[in-house]
Amino acid sequence: MKITGVIPARLQSSRLPRKLLLHETGKPLIQYVWEIATRCEALDEVIVATDSEEIQQVVSDFGGRAELTGDHPSGTDRIAEVVARCCPETDIVVNLQGDEPELESDTIAALVNAIRSSEVPMATVAAPIRDAEIVTSADCVKVVLNDQSEAMYFSRAPIPYLRDGNLAEAIANGPWFLHVGLYAYRRQFLLDLTQMPVSTLEAVEKLEQLRALQSGAAIGVAVVPAAAVGIDTAEDYAAFVDRQSRI
């Protein structure tokens, strides 16, 4: 079984343009994710899927492989183009986020295991929530799991909703999970998913994984101890640079 990790890399991001090329630490942001992925024994190869010749050159300079793509509405569509064109022997595709430079290789391995050890066509990652503010924040996507460690629903709303009691006390050992935006797909399911129209729930929540759920597909969920910190803003990047200076 061949497992390919793909990092979608768009040059322009809305909140922090050109963030994947920021290099105040001495190497570009995207190189951190590529290095983590290549160290993960669960992946057989790692490819960057990008709309930018500049990113392609930077990836080539640090020894990685990058494939140019056309314009796409999402990273998932960008990955599907590369997989369809360049990866005929791939069985499982892992979607890695280029703006999570502190991702753990163990998290990738847990995600791969979640799809390899079951019959689900797709898997993702979640981490327990221990902060009530995260539960109520619309910026944080939550996921509810069933007893088979499969996703029942994803939402920006506080799910499950605590009807009685104190949320801060309830989450200590409760069923609140933060969704971590990593995905694994069986190859054909990925290609089929990107051909489906946007679903009604996806349109409401602006969460593309709901397209798969609403179509009736099961999504396995690997639960890990904690989520990696993503880089979305200049403040996020400055904090990352500071953490790297302490290593």
C-alpha positions as CSV (number, residue, x, y, z in Angstrom):
1,M,0.0,0.0,0.0
2,K,1.5,3.3,-1.1
3,I,0.8,6.4,1.0
4,T,1.5,9.9,-0.4
5,G,1.6,13.0,1.7
6,V,0.6,16.2,-0.2
7,I,1.1,19.7,1.0
8,P,-1.2,22.2,-0.8
9,A,0.7,25.5,-1.0
10,R,-1.0,28.6,-2.2
11,L,1.2,31.7,-2.5
12,Q,-1.4,34.3,-1.4
13,S,-3.3,33.7,1.8
14,S,-5.9,36.2,3.0
15,R,-4.7,37.0,6.5
16,L,-0.9,36.6,6.0
17,P,0.1,36.9,2.3
18,R,3.1,34.8,1.2
19,K,3.3,33.2,4.6
20,L,4.6,29.9,3.4
21,L,7.8,31.7,2.2
22,L,8.4,33.6,5.4
23,H,11.9,32.8,6.6
24,E,12.9,34.8,9.6
25,T,14.0,31.6,11.3
26,G,16.5,30.9,8.5
27,K,14.3,28.6,6.4
28,P,10.9,29.0,4.8
29,L,7.8,28.1,6.8
30,I,6.8,25.4,4.3
31,Q,10.1,23.6,4.8
32,Y,9.3,22.8,8.4
33,V,6.2,20.8,7.4
34,W,8.0,19.1,4.5
35,E,10.8,18.0,6.9
36,I,8.3,16.7,9.5
37,A,6.4,14.7,6.8
38,T,9.6,13.2,5.3
39,R,10.6,12.0,8.7
40,C,7.3,10.2,9.2
41,E,7.8,6.5,8.4
42,A,4.0,6.2,7.6
43,L,4.5,8.2,4.4
44,D,6.2,6.8,1.3
45,E,6.6,10.2,-0.5
46,V,5.8,13.8,0.0
47,I,4.8,16.3,-2.7
48,V,4.0,20.0,-2.5
49,A,1.1,21.0,-4.7
50,T,1.4,24.7,-5.5
51,D,0.0,27.4,-7.8
52,S,3.3,29.3,-7.6
53,E,6.5,28.9,-9.5
54,E,8.2,30.8,-6.7
55,I,7.1,28.2,-4.1
56,Q,8.1,25.4,-6.6
57,Q,11.6,26.9,-6.8
58,V,12.0,27.3,-3.0
59,V,10.9,23.7,-2.5
60,S,13.3,22.5,-5.1
61,D,16.1,24.5,-3.5
62,F,15.7,22.7,-0.1
63,G,15.5,19.3,-1.9
64,G,11.7,18.7,-2.1
65,R,9.4,17.9,-4.9
66,A,6.7,20.4,-6.0
67,E,4.1,20.1,-8.7
68,L,2.5,23.1,-10.3
69,T,-1.3,23.2,-10.4
70,G,-4.0,25.4,-11.9
71,D,-6.3,27.6,-9.9
72,H,-8.5,25.8,-7.4
73,P,-11.2,26.8,-4.8
74,S,-9.6,24.7,-2.1
75,G,-6.5,22.8,-1.1
76,T,-8.3,19.6,-1.5
77,D,-9.0,20.3,-5.2
78,R,-5.4,21.2,-5.6
79,I,-4.3,17.9,-4.1
80,A,-6.7,16.0,-6.3
81,E,-5.2,17.5,-9.4
82,V,-1.7,16.3,-8.4
83,V,-2.9,12.9,-7.3
84,A,-4.8,12.3,-10.6
85,R,-1.9,13.4,-12.7
86,C,1.2,12.3,-10.8
87,C,0.2,9.5,-8.4
88,P,-1.4,6.5,-10.3
89,E,0.0,4.0,-7.8
90,T,-1.0,5.8,-4.6
91,D,-3.6,4.1,-2.4
92,I,-3.9,6.7,0.4
93,V,-3.4,10.4,0.2
94,V,-2.6,12.5,3.3
95,N,-3.5,16.2,3.2
96,L,-0.9,18.1,5.2
97,Q,-1.2,21.8,6.1
98,G,1.8,23.9,5.1
99,D,1.2,26.4,7.9
100,E,1.6,24.0,10.8
101,P,5.4,24.0,11.3
102,E,5.1,22.4,14.8
103,L,3.1,19.4,13.6
104,E,4.2,16.1,15.2
105,S,5.2,13.1,13.0
106,D,3.2,10.9,15.5
107,T,0.1,12.8,14.6
108,I,0.5,12.0,10.9
109,A,1.2,8.3,11.8
110,A,-2.0,8.2,13.9
111,L,-4.0,9.7,11.1
112,V,-2.7,7.1,8.6
113,N,-3.4,4.3,11.1
114,A,-7.0,5.5,11.5
115,I,-7.7,4.9,7.8
116,R,-5.5,1.8,7.3
117,S,-7.1,0.0,10.3
118,S,-10.7,0.5,9.1
119,E,-12.8,0.5,6.1
120,V,-13.5,4.3,6.2
121,P,-12.9,6.2,2.9
122,M,-11.6,9.2,4.8
123,A,-10.0,10.1,8.2
124,T,-9.1,13.2,10.1
125,V,-7.6,14.2,13.5
126,A,-9.1,15.6,16.7
127,A,-7.7,16.7,20.1
128,P,-9.5,16.9,23.5
129,I,-10.6,20.5,24.4
130,R,-9.6,21.6,27.9
131,D,-10.5,25.3,27.5
132,A,-14.1,26.5,27.6
133,E,-13.2,29.5,25.4
134,I,-12.2,27.1,22.6
135,V,-15.6,25.3,22.8
136,T,-17.5,28.6,22.4
137,S,-15.2,30.2,19.8
138,A,-16.5,30.3,16.2
139,D,-12.9,30.3,15.0
140,C,-12.4,26.8,16.3
141,V,-14.0,23.8,14.6
142,K,-15.4,21.1,16.9
143,V,-16.2,17.5,16.1
144,V,-18.5,15.0,17.8
145,L,-17.5,11.4,17.7
146,N,-19.5,8.2,17.8
147,D,-18.4,5.0,19.7
148,Q,-16.5,3.8,16.7
149,S,-14.3,6.9,16.7
150,E,-16.0,8.2,13.6
151,A,-17.2,11.8,13.1
152,M,-20.9,12.5,13.7
153,Y,-20.7,16.2,12.9
154,F,-18.3,19.1,12.6
155,S,-19.3,22.7,13.6
156,R,-18.1,26.1,14.6
157,A,-20.8,26.1,17.2
158,P,-20.2,24.7,20.7
159,I,-21.0,21.0,20.1
160,P,-22.1,19.1,22.1
161,Y,-24.1,21.8,23.7
162,L,-24.0,21.7,27.5
163,R,-27.6,22.2,28.7
164,D,-27.0,22.1,32.4
165,G,-23.9,22.7,34.5
166,N,-20.6,24.6,34.2
167,L,-18.8,24.2,30.9
168,A,-15.4,24.8,32.4
169,E,-15.9,22.0,34.8
170,A,-17.6,19.6,32.4
171,I,-14.9,19.7,29.7
172,A,-12.2,18.2,32.1
173,N,-13.2,14.7,31.0
174,G,-16.0,15.4,28.6
175,P,-16.7,14.7,24.9
176,W,-15.5,18.0,23.5
177,F,-12.9,17.7,20.7
178,L,-11.1,20.2,18.6
179,H,-10.9,19.3,14.9
180,V,-7.4,19.3,13.6
181,G,-7.3,20.0,9.8
182,L,-5.4,17.0,8.6
183,Y,-7.0,14.4,6.3
184,A,-6.3,11.0,4.8
185,Y,-8.3,9.8,1.8
186,R,-8.5,6.6,-0.2
187,R,-7.4,7.7,-3.6
188,Q,-10.6,7.2,-5.5
189,F,-12.7,8.7,-2.8
190,L,-10.6,11.9,-2.9
191,L,-11.1,12.2,-6.7
192,D,-14.8,11.5,-6.4
193,L,-15.3,13.9,-3.5
194,T,-13.8,16.8,-5.4
195,Q,-16.4,16.2,-8.2
196,M,-19.3,16.4,-5.9
197,P,-21.2,19.7,-5.7
198,V,-21.0,21.8,-2.5
199,S,-23.4,20.3,0.0
200,T,-26.0,22.4,1.9
201,L,-24.4,21.8,5.3
202,E,-20.9,22.7,3.8
203,A,-22.3,25.9,2.4
204,V,-23.8,26.9,5.8
205,E,-20.8,26.0,8.0
206,K,-18.1,26.7,5.4
207,L,-16.6,23.3,6.3
208,E,-15.8,21.1,3.3
209,Q,-15.6,17.9,5.3
210,L,-19.3,18.2,5.7
211,R,-19.7,17.4,2.0
212,A,-18.3,13.9,2.7
213,L,-20.5,13.4,5.8
214,Q,-23.7,14.6,4.1
215,S,-23.0,12.3,1.2
216,G,-23.1,9.4,3.7
217,A,-19.4,8.7,3.9
218,A,-17.9,7.7,7.2
219,I,-14.9,9.7,8.5
220,G,-12.6,8.0,10.9
221,V,-11.0,10.2,13.6
222,A,-7.6,9.8,15.2
223,V,-7.6,11.4,18.7
224,V,-4.2,12.8,19.6
225,P,-3.2,14.5,22.9
226,A,-2.9,18.1,21.5
227,A,-3.2,20.1,18.3
228,A,-0.3,21.8,16.6
229,V,-0.4,25.6,16.5
230,G,-1.2,26.9,13.0
231,I,0.2,30.1,11.5
232,D,-2.6,32.4,10.4
233,T,-1.5,35.9,11.3
234,A,1.6,38.0,11.6
235,E,1.3,37.6,15.4
236,D,1.2,33.9,15.1
237,Y,4.3,33.9,13.0
238,A,6.2,36.2,15.4
239,A,5.3,33.9,18.3
240,F,6.6,30.9,16.2
241,V,9.9,32.7,15.5
242,D,10.2,33.5,19.2
243,R,9.7,29.8,20.1
244,Q,12.2,28.7,17.5
245,S,14.8,31.1,19.0
246,R,14.5,29.3,22.3
247,I,15.3,25.9,20.9
